Amino acid sequence: MPKMKTKKSAAKRYSLTGTGKVKYKKMNLRHILTKRSPKRKQDLRHAGILSEDSARKVRKQMLPYG
């Protein structure tokens, strides 16, 4: 049986933590930042963690060897 291919688009968007959680970068921090409050921008800088049901799908289908 051949190796499963990793979805490269998913590999660029998600990464796995040591405990197996799926990490991603939050959106809305690219341009037109003047209307966002400093507190909101500060929160968007930190990585987000996917919920367990979404993370299961990403790990199984898109990052099979992750």
Secondary structure, 3 states (H helix, E strand, C coil): CCCCCCCHHHHHHEEECCCCCEEECCCCCCCCCCCCCHHHHHHHHCCEECCHHHHHHHHHHHCCCC
